[in-house]
């Protein structure tokens, strides 16, 4: 049996696991904020989005961010 070697074939996304969410943290100045709109009456959604933001914040060591649950979603501010 022989195998043909190919280049340029895209690797498919994994069927399991989650795709990382990219937030505009690096584009923000101190005092800037953005809203992640979703239904905040569901506590699991609030916790899920907070975890995603927390994971993203770990990758941006030179800045500080805060979050607050609003009536229409989760707002993220750059504080330093």
C-alpha positions in Angstrom: 0.0 0.0 0.0 1.3 3.5 -0.8 0.3 6.8 0.6 0.3 10.2 -1.1 1.7 13.1 0.8 -0.4 16.3 0.4 0.2 19.9 1.5 -2.3 22.6 2.2 -5.1 20.4 3.5 -6.9 22.3 6.3 -7.2 20.5 9.6 -10.8 20.1 10.7 -12.0 21.6 14.0 -12.3 19.1 16.8 -15.7 17.7 17.2 -15.5 18.0 20.9 -14.3 20.9 23.0 -15.1 24.5 22.8 -13.8 27.1 20.4 -12.0 30.0 22.1 -13.8 33.3 22.2 -11.7 36.2 21.2 -12.4 39.4 23.2 -11.0 42.8 22.1 -9.0 43.1 25.3 -5.8 44.2 23.6 -7.6 46.9 21.7 -9.0 48.6 24.8 -7.8 51.7 26.6 -8.3 52.4 30.3 -12.0 53.2 30.8 -13.1 51.4 27.7 -15.8 48.7 27.9 -17.7 46.3 25.8 -20.9 44.3 26.3 -21.4 40.6 25.8 -25.2 40.4 25.2 -27.1 37.4 26.5 -30.0 36.5 28.8 -28.7 37.2 32.3 -31.7 35.5 33.9 -29.9 32.2 33.4 -27.2 31.9 36.1 -25.3 29.2 34.1 -24.9 31.6 31.2 -23.6 34.3 33.5 -21.1 31.9 35.0 -20.0 30.6 31.7 -19.3 34.0 30.2 -17.5 35.1 33.4 -15.2 32.1 33.1 -14.5 32.8 29.4 -13.6 36.4 30.3 -11.4 35.3 33.2 -9.5 32.9 31.0 -8.9 35.6 28.4 -7.8 38.1 31.1 -5.0 35.7 32.1 -3.4 36.1 28.7 -3.2 39.9 29.1 -0.9 40.4 32.1 -0.1 44.1 31.6 -3.7 45.2 32.0 -6.5 44.9 34.5 -10.2 44.3 33.8 -13.5 44.1 35.8 -16.8 42.7 34.8 -20.4 43.4 35.9 -23.7 41.7 35.1 -26.0 44.2 33.5 -29.7 43.6 32.5 -28.7 42.8 28.9 -25.5 40.9 29.4 -22.0 41.0 30.9 -20.0 44.3 30.6 -16.2 44.2 30.7 -14.1 47.3 31.6 -10.4 47.9 31.3 -9.4 49.5 34.6 -5.6 49.8 34.3 
